[in-house]
Amino acid sequence: MGETTLDTVDELLEGAFDDVDDPDVRYKLRSARQLVQVVKQRHDTLDEAIDEAVDDEAIMNNLRDLGYIE
């Protein structure tokens, strides 16, 4: 499975896409995978912004421990 929850969701959608022949369902699965990519990009951007804004390593470690950032 994937490294993150979003990676796992993407892998599951990819597997479902490969198992389906219906073009409408394949379109929906492809669209869902694109939305997962958007969320992953936004998550990465947020992590970078937090890294740049917060200088205190203790706060950063607390945010990582709580799962807010990677």
N, C-alpha and C positions, 0 to 999 in steps of 0.2 A: 504494500500500500504506500501511498504518498507520504512525503515528509510532513506536510501540513494537512489540515482538514480540507482546505481548498484544493490541494493537489489530489487528495483522495477522491473528492467529488468529481474532479476533471477526469481522473482515470476511470471512474465508474461510468461517467457519461460517454467516454470514448469506447468503452467495452460495449455499452448498450448500442451505440451508433453502429458498431461493426456487426451486431447481431440483427439489425433491422433492415428490411428491404423497402418499406413504405416511405416514399419520398417526403411526405408531410411530416412524418415522425423524425426522419433524418434531419430535416430542416429545423425542427424544434430542438433536437438534441444539439445540433451545431450551434444554434442560437444560445442555448443554455451554456455551452462551453465558452462561447465568446463572453457572456456575462460573467462567468467565473474568472476569466482572464482580466476583465475590467476590475473586479473586486480585488484580485491579487495585486494589480498595479496600484490601486488606491491604497491598499494596505502597506505596500512597500514604500509609497510616497509618504504616508503618514509616519512610518517608522523612521524614515530619513529626516523628516521635519522635527520629530521628537529628539532624535540624536543631535541635531544641530542646535535645538533650542535649550536643551537641558545639559548643563555642564556637570552637575553633581552625580558622581558615579553611584552613590548609595541610592539615589532616587531611580536611576536607570536600572539598577539591579532589582529594586522593588517592583518596578513596572514589568521587568522580564519575569520575575518570580510569579507575578499575578497573571501573566499571560497576555498583557496588553501590547507588548512589543516582543520581537524575536531577537 
